[in-house]
């Protein structure tokens, strides 16, 4: 009696080394330029800024030539600096008022009001709102300076004499940034609302749900991911806003509208303390990363 044995598996030889090298090159050649550019213009400056934040380097004087490692001295000085604390509070007010409340809410309202409107109406509204978005920051600042100046349009309409940029500078820069940046939120929400099923909204209306209940219980839950993504993007953009505030108020009067980016610029390029300015920039980078992690965490919780 013979016992059948299974045939031995074929012996496969390893691929030649030349073939594996060609496979690696097929991946590296397309990605190589992008990796080099990212390392040169993104990772390189970030790493250099992190290093400089722990030194006493300046643009002028002996420290500009022979900078020394000072450890956490810049950060100790930073968190005991009342001007930095003031700039951080103003930045928080600016982000909440301009991005979270202003741009986010106004963009959603405009997008909701455009639902079901004619093509001409939507085109006109989109054109007006987007026109403010594409205007350069310096031009936007000049427009708002003319609007809010003592002899500007607002005082002429109200029939009063008020220098708004001196009496309410933070309100002025918040309104200017809302006017300029609302278009982004409007576009995000317009795209999100177009994906909301119309039959679901119509069914809720037939069941007796009013506009408010349809908005709270149907529309907003369906676009919550777009809301979180929009909040994250406009928060990071507003956190680093510099040009509009600098051109409109210069951080003044005094330090009444000096947000953290303006304070960082002042320390690094007006007082030439590159090490201290880099420490402020590093703190801002960490704050931006924390905002991003919070928003991403909220999105994951909603998906769970």
VENKAKA-V476276 format. One line per field, one symbol per residue. ss: DSSP state (@ for helix, = for strand, . for the rest). phi: phi as a letter, one per 30 degrees, with the letter a starting at -180 (. if undefined). Layout:
BEGIN
ss = ???
phi = ???
END
This chain:
BEGIN
ss = ................@@@@@@@@@@@@@@@@@@@@@@@@@@@@@@@@@@@@..=......@@@....=...@@@@@@@..@@@@@@@@@@@@@@@@@@@@@@@@@@@@@@@@@....@@@@@@@@@@@@@@@@..@@@@@@@@@@@@....@@@@@@.....@@@@.@@@@@@@@@@@@@@@@@@@@@@@@@....@@@@@@@@@....@@@@@@@@@@@@.@@@@@@@@@@@@@@@@...@@@@@@...........@@@@@@@@@@@...@@@@@@@@@@@@@@@@@@@@@@@@@@@@@@.
phi = .ccdcddddddcdddddddddddddddddddeedddddddcbdddddddddddcbcdbdbidddccdcdcicdddddddccdddedddddddddddddcdcddddddddddddddiddddddddddddddeddddedddddddddddcddcdddddddibbbcddcdbddddddddddedcdedddddddddddcddddddddddddjddedddddcbddddcdddddddddddddddecdbedddddbiicdibdbdddedddddddcccicdddddddddddddddddeddddddddddddd
END
